[in-house]
Amino acid sequence: MRVAVVGMGVIGRRLAAAVSAQPDMTLAGVAVRSAGVGVLARPLLPYFASSSQAIEALRANGIEPAGDLAALIGAADLVIDAGPAATGAGRFERYRDAGVLSIFCGGERDRALGPLVHPALNYLRALGQPSIRLPSCNTTALGRLIAGLGPSDVAEIRAVLVRCATDADKAHKGVTNGTVFDVRPAHHGPDLESLVQGIRARVRGAHVPVICGHVALVEARLRTPVATAAAGRISRARRVVLLPQDQPQNTAQIKARAYRTTRRGDRYELAVQLAIDDPDTITAWISLDNEAITIPEAIDAMRALSGIEDAELARDLTDAALLRASAFPPEQMEVSVARRHHL
């Protein structure tokens, strides 16, 4: 499958690397608006200019464009759009008219772009679709937690997000000494309700001035008193690492370990520290890398659109290519593995 990536920002450059690592995919090229840090770090990729200004910017940095956006679309079977938030709708008709499959990242709100798909929760919804939308990083993480616990057993999710204020390369988005909080429900609740039939979800959040990823305190109310069984399932879930329950965790340390073990410090797994409050309630802190956590699900979604009906096979292929190193030390991995077998 020939895959075109639109955008070379935080998500786009990770998608370009992830697609290149897949045995059944070829990177057709990357459409860019400028010669940003992601482009300059990988100057040998096939870049396609989305505007005349982009042509000039690429050439000024010694990179000859391989063509324009139309040429890239024509060379692809599927386009994954990781452009700036809420801009995907402006390119949708170009993808549709060219007859290529399309995926939109970042929780795009326009339903005309297709259904919202989280491959761990509704993989089959993507089959046969010409275009789909992927959830945001926090919705992806919460969905991964629900999938691990068992969607049919979860009646209600209440979560408080503690978001890092900015991406590492966008300091202008954040605050330098303060927390921005909002009592209004966030979009993640309705997104989860659209992904999991019958669930109730309420999510609120705050931004804090750090760049070590997001965390969330989640309370999962179960339909029946099966908390021990649900905890056992999450301990064996894909793309989840259980953290020890008997000590506090530090996201700065987790991020530092990631830089020693993975490219760019990317952490694809969701870190979970959980407790069973009573037979029908599980409380968990989750820690996610907002720059990387959506990448495995994005690759899964590409395989779904390509016609692979077996969700487990799709995830096996993705994980074999991406989850080769962990951001967690051996002793924590051993604890998690032992707990998985015990539970």
N, C-alpha and C positions, 0 to 999 in steps of 0.2 A: 504494500500500500504506500503510495506516494503522499506524504504529508507536508502541507505548507503551514508555517507558523507566521501569524501576523502579530508583530510586536516583539521587541527584544528588551523588554523591561524586566522587572523582578520575576514574573512568571514566564514570559516568552523565552528568556535565555535558558531557563531550566527545562522548558518543553523541548527546545531545540536539542539540548544534550540528551534528554530522555528518549526522544524519538530516534536519535542517532544510535542509541544503545539497544534498540529493539531488533531482534533478528528478522522480523517480518515487516519492517517498516523502513522507508527511505526518506530522508529529509529532502524535500523538493527545493526548499529555500526558506528564507525569512524575509518578510516585508518590514521595512523600517522607515521611520519618519526623520531620523537623524543618525549621526554617528556617535551614539552614547557609549557609556562605559562597557555595556554588554557587547556591543559591536567591536570596539577596539580590543577587547580581551580575546575575541575569536575572529580575527580579520579574514581568515581563509574560508569561512562559511559562504555559501551562495546567497548574497544579499540582493533584494529587489527593492527598488526605491518607490515609495508610495506617493512621491511628489517631486517636482523639479528641485525644490529646496533640498530634498533628501539626496538627489543625484549629486548636487554640488557638495553637500557635506561629506558624502562617501568619498568622492574623488579628492577632496581636500585632505583626506586622511589616507590617501594611497589605495583606496578600495574601489575597483571598477564594478559598478552595478551589473548584475546579471540580466536585468530587465526591469519592467515596472510591475505594479500589482496585477494587472491583467495577464501579463506573461506568467507570473507565478501561479495564479489561479488556473490558467490553462495547462500548467505542468503538473497539477495535483489531482489526486482522487478525493482528498479531504483537506479542509482548511480548519485549523483551530485558531480562533481569534482571541488573542491576549492583549488587545489594544487597551487604551485608557478606558476607565469605567464609563459605562453608558454610551459608548460610541459604536458598539457592534451593530446596532440596528441600522446605522448609516451605510454599512457595507453588506448587509444581509442580501439585498436584491442582487448584488453582483455575484455572490456565491450561488444563489438560487438560479439566476439566469444562465450561469455557466454550467449548471448541472453537477456541481461538486457538493459533497457532504460537508456540513459545517457544524462546529462546536464552539460555543461561546463561554468564556471563562468568567469568573468573578461574580457570579450571582446576578447576571443581567436580569432586569425586571420585566422587560418587554416579552410578553407571552407569544407574540408573533414569531419569535425566534425559535420556538419549539418548547417541548415540555422540560421541566426541571428533572434532572436525572442524577441520582447518587448510585453508582454501580453496586454498592453493598446493600442497597435497600430496594431499588427498583430497576435493576439491570435490564430486564426484559422490556421495559418501557421504551428503551432506545432502539430496539430492533425494528427495522423497516422505516425509521424516521429519517427524513432528509436533513434535519437540523435539530439540535438539542442545546439546552443550557446546563451549565455545571454550577453547583452551589459555591458560596464563598468559603473561605478557609475555615471559619468557625462552624458553619453549618456542616461542612465536610467532616470536621472532627466530632461534632455532636452526633451526626449520623453514623459515624464509624463506631462510636460508643454504643448507640442504640442497637446497631446491627450485631455487635458482640454480645450484648446482654440478651438479645432475642426480641425482635420487634413485637411479636405477638404477646409477649409478657409485659411490655412496658405500657402503662396506662397514661402516665403523665411525666413530663420533664420540666423541671424548673432549674434555670441556670443563671448565674451571674458571671458575665464575661469580664475579665480584666485584660484589656487589649493593650499591647505595646503601642505607643503613640504614633510610631512612624516606622517605615522601612528604613533600612540602614542607609540607603542612598537618597532619602527624601526627608531630610531633617526639617525642611520648611513646613511639613505637615503636622509636626508635633509641637508639644509644649516643653519648655525647659525646666519648669519648676512648678508643677501643678497637676492635678487630676481633673479630667473632664468627665462628668457623670451625667446620666440621663435616666430619669425614672420611667420614661415612656418605653413600652415594649419594643424590642428590636425586631428586625425582619426575620431573624433566624427562627423564631417561633412559628409563624405562618409557613415558612419554607419547610420546616420539619413536618408540619401537619399535612402539607401537600405530598410529602414523600412517604409517610407512614400512615396507613389508613387507621382511623380511630384514635390516634394519639392526641393528647392535649400538650401543648408546649408553650411556655412563657419564658422569654429570655430578655434580660436587661444587662446593661454593661457600663463600663467606664474605660477611659483611656488613661494610661500612666506613662510617664516619660522614660521608657526603657526601650531597648531594641532586641530583647532576648526572647521574643515570641509571645504569644498569647497564652493565658491560662483561664480556666473557668471552674467554678464550683458548681457541681451538678447534683441535683437530687432527683433520683428516678423512683417514681412510685409504680409498683408492680400491681398487676391485676389480681394476683393470688400470692400467697406467702411462699414464694420460691426464690428468695434472695440468695440463698446459698448456691442453688443451681445456676442462677443467672451470673453470680460471681465466678463460678467455675467456667461458664461459657466465655466470659470476657477474658479470662486468663489464657484461653486457647485461641482467642480471636486473631485474625490476620491483622498485620500492621499495627499491633498494640504491644506495648511493653509495660508490664506491671512494675511499679516502683515499690520499694519496701514500705511497709506500713508503720514501722517503728522508729522512723526518723524523718525530720523535715527535709524538703527538697529545695534546691536552689537553681533557678533557671539559668543564671549566669554560668554556673558550673556545668550544667547540661550542655549549654551552647559551646563552652570552651572545649568540652570533650568532643563535641561534634566537629569542631574545626580540626581536631587531631585525627579524626577517623574518616571523614567524608569530604568530598569536594564542596567548597564554599561553606562548609559547615552545615550542609543540608541534612535535615532530619525528617525522614519520611514517616517514621513510626509515630503513633500517638502514645504519649506517656501517661499512665493512669495510676493514681494512688487511691485505692477505694476502701470503704468501710461498710459493713452491714449494720445499719442502725436498728432495724427490726426485721421480722421475716418478710415484710413487703416493701422495704425501703433500702435503697443503696445510695450512698453518698460518695462522690468521687471528685477529686481534683484532677483535671486533665491539663496537660501541657502540650502545646503544638507549635511547630515551626510554621508561622504564617506564610513564609516565602516558599515552602516546599511541600506542605502536607497535601495539597490538591493534586500534585503531579501524578501519583500512582492512579488515582481515580480518573484523571484525564486520559491516561493511556488505556485504562480499561474501557472507557467510553469510546475511544477510537475503534477498539476491537468490536465493540457492540455494533457500532454503525457499519463496520465492514461486513457484518453478518455472522460473526461468531456467536452462536446461541448459548454455548456452555459458559456460564459466568465463572465457574471455578477454573476452567481452562484459561480463560482470559486473565484472571488474576494470577494464576501460576506463571504465565509467560511474563507478565509485568513484574512480578516480584523477583523472578529469577534474574532479570536484567537490572533492577534498581536496588533491591534490598541486600546488597552484598556486604555492607558494613554497617555496624550499629554505632549510634552516638552514645551508647551506654557502656560502662565498664564491665568486664567479664563477671565480676561478683554479682552485679545486679541482674545480668542476663541469666546467671545460674540460678539465682533466687526465682526469677520468673519462670524458667523452664521447670524447676522442681515443683513450683506451685501449680503449674499447668498439669503436670502428671498427677499430682496429689489430688487436685480438685476434679 
